[in-house]
Amino acid sequence: MNNLQLTNSLTRKKEIFKPNNLEKISLYACGPTVYDNPHVGNARTLVVFDVLYRVLNALFNSNVTYVRNITDVDDKIIEASQNNKKDINEITNEVIKIFHENCKSLNCLKPTVEPKATEHIKEMIEMTSSLIKKGFAYENKGHVYFAVSSFKDYGKLSNKNLDELKVGSRVEISDLKKNPMDFVLWKPSKEKDPGWESPWGRGRPGWHLECSAMSEKYLGKNLDIHGGGLDLIFPHHENEIAQSCCNNNTKKFANYWVHNGFVTINKEKMSKSLGNIITISDAVKKYSGQAVRLALLSAHYSQPLDWNDELLKNQENVINKWYNLYSPEKNNVSEVDEILLDDLNTPGYIAKIHQLYNDASKGNAEKKIKFNQACKLIGLFSISKKDWESSKKSKISVSESYITKKIEERIEAKNKGDFLLADKIRDELLSKGILIEDQKEKTIWKVK
C-alpha cells in the first residue's frame, strides 16, 4: 500500500503522493551543468533523489521513469572553456566522465533516461516558436524572451509577488526586454561559441527552456514529481512552470515539487562562487563512498547539512560496524518502512537500522535479513564484505610491510617486558587507523 508523503514546495504542505498513472510514475531531477567537477552539494541532490527513486521502485513495482538531465550548453561552460583555454567538448566530456564516476562511487542507480541538452535543440526551437505563436514570448535582435506578465501564476512556487521581484544576480539585465523580469528562451551565439541555426538566427537555448523541453519529451506535459536543490526554486523552476504551462495550456507542470536543502561548511552554503567547495572525488578519496552517502542522508533532505570531518568519521565507523552483519543474499524489499514513507525521513530510518543491527547482533536471523534489506534500500552495502575490507586497506596511509614491522617491534618489546613501548607502538598504529588485536598465538591487524 502506498502511504508515501512528500513535502510539496508548491503548496508548502506534506501531501500523500498520488501518481497520475500507477503504471508509469514520472520523476524528473535537475542534473549537473558540466563546467566543473561536481561537489558535495551536488552529491546531496544526487543521493536524495536516488533514494526517492529506490522507494518509488519498491512501492510501484519498478514502474518508474526517472529522468535526470545533463546541461552541456550554458554560459558557465563557455566561460570555463575560455578561462582554461580548452575546447568546450573537452570540458563537458571530461566533467561528464567524472560525474558518472561520482555516481558510481556513491552507488546511485542509473536514471531511466539521461538526456543531454545539446541532443534536444530541435525540441527547444519548436517550444520557443510555439510560445511566440501563442503570444507568450517575443523576439528582439535574435533574442527570444518569455513575457512573465503573460502568466498569471508566476511566483507561486517561490511564493513571490511579481511586484516584489527585482532583477538581481540570478536574473539577467538587458535593455532588450520589455519587462526586467522576462527571461531568455533563445540567445544569439558568437562565432566561436556553440550555436545552432534557428528562425531567429544562429544561437543557443536558455537554461530554463532546456529542462522544460527534455522533461516533456520523456515524461509528458504533466509529470508526477520534479526535484532539485533549494536554490533552483527561483528562477529556474519558476520559469520552467511558466513556459511549460503556457505552451501546453495546462494548469500544472508537475504535481509535486521536492527540493533538498543546502550542504554548508561552517553554516555557509557550499558553492563554487564562495570558493568553499569539496568535490565528490576528493570526498570519496578520503572516505568511502558509502560513508559519504550515509552522511548525506544523516539529516532530513529538506534541512541544511553541515559538512565536517567528525560527521564523516562517524559515518565511516558506522558502515564499518554494520559490515559485521553484511549478508550477500539479494533480499528483495517487500515493504518500505513507515518512517521512510513519511517524507523520506532518512535520519529516523537510520536510527531504525541501528536498532535492527542491535537486535540482529543477538543472533536473530530474521532481524539480520531485515537489517540487510534496510541498508540496501537506501543504497548501502553496495560491495561485498571482502571488497569492503580491501577498500579500507587501500585508504590507509602506511604499507602492510610497515604495519608488520611495527607489530614485530611490539611483540619484541612485550617479550622484553617493555610494556610502555608496546603501548606506544599500538597507539601509533591506532593514530594511523590501524587496530591491532592480540590473539592466542598471533597478533592480527585491521583497519579501524
C-alpha positions as a printed NumPy array, in Angstrom:
array([[  0.   ,   0.   ,   0.   ],
       [  1.312,   3.474,  -0.935],
       [  1.374,   5.819,   2.052],
       [  4.251,   7.9  ,   0.757],
       [  4.058,  11.513,   1.871],
       [  6.216,  14.29 ,   0.409],
       [  6.557,  17.957,   1.273],
       [  5.355,  19.777,  -1.824],
       [  7.215,  23.077,  -2.296],
       [  4.308,  24.359,  -4.398],
       [  1.723,  24.048,  -1.602],
       [  4.241,  24.171,   1.266],
       [  2.442,  21.16 ,   2.774],
       [  3.166,  17.496,   3.339],
       [  0.901,  15.554,   0.982],
       [  0.141,  11.902,   0.226],
       [  1.697,  11.042,  -3.131],
       [ -0.954,  10.209,  -5.728],
       [  0.553,   9.462,  -9.152],
       [ -1.114,  10.288, -12.477],
       [ -0.654,   6.715, -13.667],
       [  0.195,   3.734, -11.429],
       [  1.808,   2.019, -14.421],
       [  4.171,   4.902, -15.188],
       [  5.43 ,   7.044, -12.319],
       [  7.333,  10.098, -13.603],
       [ 10.276,  11.651, -11.764],
       [ 12.488,  14.453, -13.085],
       [ 15.512,  15.807, -11.217],
       [ 17.742,  18.603, -12.479],
       [ 21.182,  17.204, -13.205],
       [ 24.592,  18.888, -13.435],
       [ 25.782,  21.788, -15.557],
       [ 29.049,  20.235, -16.695],
       [ 31.568,  23.078, -16.467],
       [ 33.463,  21.937, -13.351],
       [ 33.824,  18.904, -11.105],
       [ 30.668,  18.157,  -9.066],
       [ 30.888,  18.963,  -5.348],
       [ 29.3  ,  17.544,  -2.201],
       [ 26.374,  19.985,  -2.5  ],
       [ 25.581,  18.432,  -5.894],
       [ 26.023,  14.973,  -4.341],
       [ 23.214,  15.627,  -1.883],
       [ 20.726,  16.164,  -4.719],
       [ 22.027,  13.031,  -6.422],
       [ 21.671,  10.852,  -3.319],
       [ 18.316,  12.269,  -2.14 ],
       [ 16.62 ,  11.638,  -5.491],
       [ 18.326,   8.27 ,  -5.81 ],
       [ 16.689,   7.243,  -2.513],
       [ 13.343,   8.607,  -3.727],
       [ 13.764,   6.61 ,  -6.96 ],
       [ 14.514,   3.437,  -4.954],
       [ 11.488,   3.985,  -2.698],
       [  9.186,   4.61 ,  -5.683],
       [ 10.508,   1.47 ,  -7.397],
       [  9.788,  -0.581,  -4.264],
       [  6.274,   0.867,  -3.974],
       [  5.269,   0.697,  -7.643],
       [  6.979,  -2.477,  -8.874],
       [  9.71 ,  -0.576, -10.735],
       [  7.167,   1.253, -12.949],
       [  9.178,   4.452, -12.567],
       [ 10.665,   6.603, -15.31 ],
       [ 13.436,   8.685, -13.783],
       [ 14.878,  11.452, -15.95 ],
       [ 17.997,  13.334, -14.838],
       [ 19.343,  15.721, -17.457],
       [ 22.826,  16.954, -18.284],
       [ 23.199,  20.651, -19.127],
       [ 26.062,  20.666, -21.639],
       [ 25.438,  24.085, -23.225],
       [ 25.498,  27.067, -20.897],
       [ 27.284,  30.4  , -20.372],
       [ 29.267,  28.911, -17.463],
       [ 30.654,  26.214, -19.774],
       [ 31.679,  28.813, -22.369],
       [ 33.366,  30.846, -19.62 ],
       [ 35.198,  27.748, -18.3  ],
       [ 36.373,  26.986, -21.85 ],
       [ 37.816,  30.48 , -22.233],
       [ 39.42 ,  30.556, -18.769],
       [ 41.029,  27.124, -19.153],
       [ 41.84 ,  27.563, -22.863],
       [ 40.182,  24.208, -23.545],
       [ 37.714,  23.133, -26.205],
       [ 34.114,  23.081, -24.926],
       [ 33.6  ,  19.418, -25.832],
       [ 36.794,  18.512, -23.993],
       [ 35.485,  20.204, -20.815],
       [ 31.973,  18.733, -20.997],
       [ 33.18 ,  15.196, -21.813],
       [ 35.744,  15.309, -19.005],
       [ 33.226,  16.556, -16.403],
       [ 30.519,  14.079, -17.545],
       [ 33.049,  11.236, -17.125],
       [ 33.913,  12.425, -13.586],
       [ 30.204,  12.884, -12.786],
       [ 29.453,   9.278, -13.791],
       [ 32.391,   8.033, -11.692],
       [ 30.996,  10.035,  -8.745],
       [ 27.538,   8.492,  -9.251],
       [ 29.106,   5.032,  -9.192],
       [ 31.169,   5.714,  -6.059],
       [ 28.014,   6.974,  -4.275],
       [ 26.095,   3.907,  -5.536],
       [ 23.451,   5.962,  -7.332],
       [ 21.294,   3.952,  -9.716],
       [ 21.377,   4.991, -13.352],
       [ 18.33 ,   7.072, -14.285],
       [ 15.953,   5.643, -16.878],
       [ 16.955,   8.446, -19.256],
       [ 19.863,  10.892, -19.02 ],
       [ 19.208,  13.425, -21.815],
       [ 21.828,  15.972, -22.867],
       [ 20.678,  19.479, -23.741],
       [ 22.737,  19.547, -26.953],
       [ 20.847,  16.492, -28.254],
       [ 17.431,  18.194, -27.873],
       [ 17.893,  21.548, -29.612],
       [ 15.141,  20.703, -32.137],
       [ 12.565,  20.329, -29.33 ],
       [ 13.745,  23.6  , -27.761],
       [ 13.399,  25.54 , -31.019],
       [  9.908,  24.064, -31.52 ],
       [  8.847,  25.064, -28.   ],
       [ 10.199,  28.603, -28.433],
       [  8.397,  29.013, -31.792],
       [  5.19 ,  27.753, -30.196],
       [  5.435,  30.223, -27.291],
       [  5.931,  33.135, -29.728],
       [  2.979,  31.989, -31.839],
       [  0.739,  31.762, -28.749],
       [  1.711,  35.261, -27.606],
       [  3.741,  34.272, -24.527],
       [  7.161,  35.172, -25.947],
       [  8.693,  37.816, -28.224],
       [ 11.84 ,  38.222, -30.324],
       [ 14.213,  41.195, -30.242],
       [ 17.502,  41.263, -32.178],
       [ 17.955,  37.489, -32.216],
       [ 16.954,  37.124, -28.549],
       [ 13.671,  35.471, -27.612],
       [ 12.183,  36.296, -24.207],
       [  9.294,  34.821, -22.265],
       [  6.857,  37.552, -21.201],
       [  6.445,  36.903, -17.473],
       [  3.362,  39.15 , -17.213],
       [  1.507,  36.78 , -19.591],
       [  1.447,  34.037, -16.919],
       [ -0.799,  34.993, -14.007],
       [  0.532,  32.272, -11.666],
       [  4.156,  33.407, -11.926],
       [  5.773,  33.409,  -8.482],
       [  3.542,  30.76 ,  -6.858],
       [  6.327,  28.2  ,  -6.39 ],
       [  8.777,  30.662,  -4.859],
       [  5.953,  32.466,  -3.029],
       [  6.943,  35.793,  -4.582],
       [  4.717,  38.552,  -5.96 ],
       [  5.718,  39.864,  -9.348],
       [  5.757,  43.422,  -7.937],
       [  8.272,  42.376,  -5.265],
       [ 10.636,  40.631,  -7.648],
       [ 13.755,  42.538,  -8.523],
       [ 16.397,  41.945, -11.13 ],
       [ 19.405,  40.518,  -9.321],
       [ 22.301,  38.125,  -9.659],
       [ 20.032,  35.336, -10.902],
       [ 18.004,  37.422, -13.362],
       [ 19.808,  38.734, -16.428],
       [ 19.766,  42.505, -17.03 ],
       [ 19.078,  43.556, -20.623],
       [ 17.679,  46.594, -22.462],
       [ 16.137,  44.196, -24.99 ],
       [ 13.488,  43.03 , -22.518],
       [ 10.011,  44.566, -22.335],
       [  9.939,  43.76 , -18.624],
       [ 13.109,  43.383, -16.472],
       [ 11.767,  40.033, -15.132],
       [ 11.311,  38.461, -18.598],
       [ 13.697,  35.566, -19.126],
       [ 15.571,  34.324, -22.164],
       [ 14.415,  31.327, -24.206],
       [ 16.95 ,  31.753, -27.009],
       [ 20.025,  33.95 , -27.415],
       [ 22.478,  34.651, -30.235],
       [ 25.858,  32.891, -30.188],
       [ 29.19 ,  34.481, -31.044],
       [ 31.078,  32.9  , -33.901],
       [ 33.363,  30.803, -31.669],
       [ 30.61 ,  29.8  , -29.221],
       [ 28.321,  26.763, -29.608],
       [ 25.3  ,  27.619, -31.747],
       [ 22.5  ,  26.175, -33.86 ],
       [ 20.535,  27.63 , -36.736],
       [ 17.06 ,  28.833, -35.742],
       [ 14.278,  31.129, -37.088],
       [ 15.95 ,  33.94 , -35.044],
       [ 19.479,  33.336, -36.326],
       [ 22.342,  31.216, -35.042],
       [ 22.112,  30.853, -31.283],
       [ 21.601,  28.62 , -28.277],
       [ 18.83 ,  27.884, -25.763],
       [ 18.309,  29.446, -22.363],
       [ 18.894,  27.171, -19.356],
       [ 15.254,  27.111, -18.201],
       [ 13.988,  26.088, -21.633],
       [ 16.262,  23.031, -21.715],
       [ 14.605,  21.253, -18.767],
       [ 11.066,  22.017, -19.958],
       [ 11.731,  20.575, -23.429],
       [ 13.501,  17.452, -22.163],
       [ 11.056,  16.652, -19.356],
       [  8.099,  16.951, -21.741],
       [  9.704,  14.678, -24.324],
       [ 10.272,  11.825, -21.865],
       [  7.576,  12.357, -19.216],
       [  4.744,  14.245, -20.925],
       [  3.022,  17.556, -20.22 ],
       [  2.122,  16.824, -16.6  ],
       [  4.652,  14.902, -14.525],
       [  4.365,  13.487, -11.034],
       [  7.498,  14.765,  -9.3  ],
       [ 10.043,  17.407, -10.239],
       [ 13.001,  17.959,  -7.953],
       [ 16.32 ,  19.647,  -7.405],
       [ 18.258,  21.764,  -4.957],
       [ 16.611,  24.547,  -2.967],
       [ 18.498,  27.171,  -4.979],
       [ 16.665,  26.12 ,  -8.155],
       [ 13.207,  27.181,  -6.94 ],
       [ 13.771,  30.701,  -8.254],
       [ 14.218,  31.463, -11.033],
       [ 14.847,  28.076, -12.692],
       [ 11.834,  26.026, -11.584],
       [  9.553,  29.066, -11.518],
       [ 10.448,  29.715, -15.154],
       [ 10.021,  26.07 , -16.14 ],
       [  6.456,  26.139, -14.794],
       [  5.63 ,  29.365, -16.648],
       [  6.873,  28.296, -20.076],
       [  5.57 ,  24.706, -19.841],
       [  2.068,  25.592, -18.596],
       [  1.686,  28.357, -21.173],
       [  2.944,  26.242, -24.045],
       [  0.846,  23.197, -23.138],
       [ -2.237,  25.03 , -21.86 ],
       [ -2.054,  23.094, -18.575],
       [ -2.765,  24.217, -15.026],
       [  0.132,  22.191, -13.613],
       [  3.551,  21.255, -14.916],
       [  4.498,  18.922, -12.042],
       [  2.132,  17.778,  -9.283],
       [  4.816,  17.589,  -6.581],
       [  7.894,  19.764,  -6.261],
       [ 10.602,  18.367,  -3.976],
       [ 13.683,  20.398,  -3.016],
       [ 16.673,  19.405,  -0.924],
       [ 18.441,  21.795,   1.454],
       [ 21.984,  23.095,   1.1  ],
       [ 25.194,  21.476,   2.244],
       [ 27.045,  24.02 ,   4.376],
       [ 30.556,  24.422,   5.733],
       [ 30.661,  26.45 ,   8.946],
       [ 26.985,  27.286,   8.311],
       [ 27.76 ,  28.857,   4.901],
       [ 26.297,  27.339,   1.727],
       [ 28.835,  25.246,  -0.161],
       [ 29.187,  26.835,  -3.591],
       [ 31.757,  27.454,  -6.273],
       [ 31.151,  31.223,  -6.051],
       [ 32.16 ,  31.232,  -2.35 ],
       [ 35.172,  29.005,  -3.059],
       [ 34.379,  26.654,  -0.15 ],
       [ 33.649,  23.514,  -2.126],
       [ 34.729,  19.934,  -1.519],
       [ 34.463,  17.878,  -4.696],
       [ 32.793,  14.478,  -4.592],
       [ 36.017,  12.985,  -5.995],
       [ 38.049,  14.377,  -3.062],
       [ 35.422,  13.292,  -0.51 ],
       [ 35.439,   9.66 ,  -1.708],
       [ 39.248,   9.574,  -1.777],
       [ 39.347,  10.446,   1.917],
       [ 36.283,   8.423,   2.984],
       [ 34.358,   5.544,   1.466],
       [ 31.544,   6.351,  -0.956],
       [ 29.149,   4.62 ,   1.443],
       [ 30.233,   6.846,   4.35 ],
       [ 29.726,   9.927,   2.169],
       [ 26.307,   8.612,   1.142],
       [ 25.277,   7.902,   4.748],
       [ 26.492,  11.369,   5.805],
       [ 24.325,  12.962,   3.086],
       [ 21.305,  11.06 ,   4.446],
       [ 22.05 ,  11.814,   8.11 ],
       [ 19.901,  14.981,   8.095],
       [ 16.404,  15.326,   6.649],
       [ 16.673,  16.19 ,   2.951],
       [ 14.801,  19.486,   3.372],
       [ 17.146,  20.766,   6.095],
       [ 20.69 ,  22.188,   5.788],
       [ 23.522,  19.699,   6.356],
       [ 26.826,  20.925,   7.795],
       [ 29.804,  19.07 ,   6.329],
       [ 32.759,  18.272,   8.595],
       [ 35.336,  15.569,   9.259],
       [ 33.716,  14.47 ,  12.515],
       [ 30.468,  13.678,  10.669],
       [ 32.333,  11.66 ,   8.038],
       [ 34.476,   9.755,  10.544],
       [ 31.338,   8.778,  12.487],
       [ 29.611,   7.512,   9.339],
       [ 32.724,   5.554,   8.32 ],
       [ 32.733,   3.868,  11.734],
       [ 29.013,   3.057,  11.428],
       [ 29.414,   1.438,   7.995],
       [ 32.438,  -0.464,   9.263],
       [ 30.41 ,  -1.826,  12.192],
       [ 27.39 ,  -2.65 ,  10.04 ],
       [ 29.53 ,  -4.752,   7.701],
       [ 29.895,  -7.243,  10.561],
       [ 26.339,  -8.347,   9.718],
       [ 26.571,  -7.989,   5.931],
       [ 24.728, -10.681,   4.004],
       [ 25.442, -11.274,   0.283],
       [ 21.95 , -12.591,  -0.484],
       [ 19.793, -10.44 ,  -2.735],
       [ 16.871,  -9.837,  -0.438],
       [ 14.015,  -8.162,  -2.265],
       [ 12.401,  -5.402,  -0.248],
       [  8.808,  -6.491,   0.295],
       [  7.699,  -3.335,   2.099],
       [  9.009,   0.15 ,   2.746],
       [  9.191,   1.205,   6.38 ],
       [  6.64 ,   3.791,   7.527],
       [  9.451,   6.048,   8.774],
       [ 10.868,   6.356,   5.247],
       [  7.397,   6.843,   3.772],
       [  6.992,   9.897,   5.994],
       [  8.619,  12.472,   3.697],
       [ 11.792,  10.379,   3.227],
       [ 12.727,  10.634,   6.904],
       [ 16.221,   9.183,   6.483],
       [ 17.537,  10.213,   9.954],
       [ 14.646,   8.309,  11.581],
       [ 15.174,   5.394,   9.219],
       [ 18.915,   5.243,  10.004],
       [ 18.034,   5.126,  13.744],
       [ 15.763,   2.148,  12.904],
       [ 18.674,   0.432,  11.103],
       [ 20.814,   0.88 ,  14.234],
       [ 18.078,  -0.861,  16.246],
       [ 17.847,  -3.685,  13.691],
       [ 21.623,  -4.097,  13.923],
       [ 21.485,  -4.375,  17.71 ],
       [ 18.67 ,  -6.988,  17.511],
       [ 20.401,  -8.945,  14.736],
       [ 23.68 ,  -8.933,  16.703],
       [ 21.958, -11.101,  19.312],
       [ 21.579, -13.836,  16.714],
       [ 18.096, -13.043,  15.403],
       [ 18.229, -14.386,  11.809],
       [ 15.008, -12.676,  10.738],
       [ 16.271,  -9.309,  12.008],
       [ 19.55 ,  -9.872,  10.117],
       [ 17.608, -10.248,   6.853],
       [ 15.575,  -7.112,   7.637],
       [ 18.755,  -5.242,   8.582],
       [ 20.362,  -6.075,   5.233],
       [ 17.187,  -5.16 ,   3.345],
       [ 17.018,  -1.831,   5.159],
       [ 20.636,  -0.982,   4.323],
       [ 20.254,  -1.952,   0.671],
       [ 17.007,   0.005,   0.255],
       [ 18.854,   3.292,   0.86 ],
       [ 21.786,   2.246,  -1.304],
       [ 24.229,   0.899,   1.3  ],
       [ 26.092,  -2.449,   1.19 ],
       [ 26.937,  -1.736,  -2.434],
       [ 30.011,  -4.002,  -2.32 ],
       [ 30.792,  -7.344,  -0.69 ],
       [ 32.409,  -7.584,   2.745],
       [ 35.631,  -8.807,   1.122],
       [ 35.716,  -5.796,  -1.222],
       [ 34.884,  -3.513,   1.703],
       [ 37.874,  -4.797,   3.675],
       [ 40.101,  -4.379,   0.607],
       [ 38.863,  -0.834,   0.012],
       [ 39.631,   0.089,   3.623],
       [ 43.179,  -1.2  ,   3.267],
       [ 43.643,   0.842,   0.117],
       [ 42.806,   4.061,   2.016],
       [ 45.375,   3.655,   4.809],
       [ 48.428,   5.879,   4.611],
       [ 51.001,   3.2  ,   5.528],
       [ 52.105,  -0.005,   3.816],
       [ 51.395,  -3.521,   5.049],
       [ 55.153,  -4.127,   5.47 ],
       [ 55.32 ,  -1.095,   7.791],
       [ 52.436,  -2.482,   9.88 ],
       [ 54.038,  -5.954,  10.032],
       [ 57.366,  -4.404,  11.118],
       [ 55.657,  -2.392,  13.873],
       [ 53.782,  -5.478,  15.124],
       [ 57.106,  -7.378,  15.298],
       [ 58.684,  -4.482,  17.238],
       [ 55.736,  -4.518,  19.633],
       [ 55.998,  -8.312,  20.208],
       [ 59.729,  -7.877,  20.888],
       [ 59.017,  -5.046,  23.351],
       [ 56.435,  -7.18 ,  25.188],
       [ 58.86 , -10.121,  25.356],
       [ 61.404,  -7.805,  26.983],
       [ 58.763,  -6.573,  29.416],
       [ 58.806,  -3.064,  27.933],
       [ 55.034,  -2.613,  28.003],
       [ 55.332,   1.179,  27.791],
       [ 56.95 ,   0.86 ,  24.356],
       [ 54.436,  -1.825,  23.328],
       [ 51.547,   0.521,  24.192],
       [ 53.259,   3.39 ,  22.365],
       [ 53.537,   1.294,  19.167],
       [ 49.888,   0.225,  19.479],
       [ 48.789,   3.875,  19.87 ],
       [ 50.988,   4.937,  16.951],
       [ 49.293,   2.377,  14.691],
       [ 45.876,   3.399,  16.008],
       [ 46.578,   7.039,  15.081],
       [ 47.133,   5.816,  11.501],
       [ 43.795,   3.986,  11.512],
       [ 45.204,   0.526,  12.294],
       [ 43.653,  -1.535,  15.085],
       [ 45.685,  -4.472,  16.437],
       [ 44.307,  -7.419,  18.38 ],
       [ 46.323,  -9.951,  20.371],
       [ 45.038, -13.471,  19.842],
       [ 46.29 , -16.682,  21.496],
       [ 49.086, -17.454,  19.043],
       [ 49.414, -14.289,  16.966],
       [ 48.647, -10.584,  16.646],
       [ 46.301,  -9.538,  13.866],
       [ 45.531,  -6.068,  12.483],
       [ 42.585,  -4.468,  10.766],
       [ 41.606,  -1.039,   9.556],
       [ 39.756,   0.921,  12.226]])
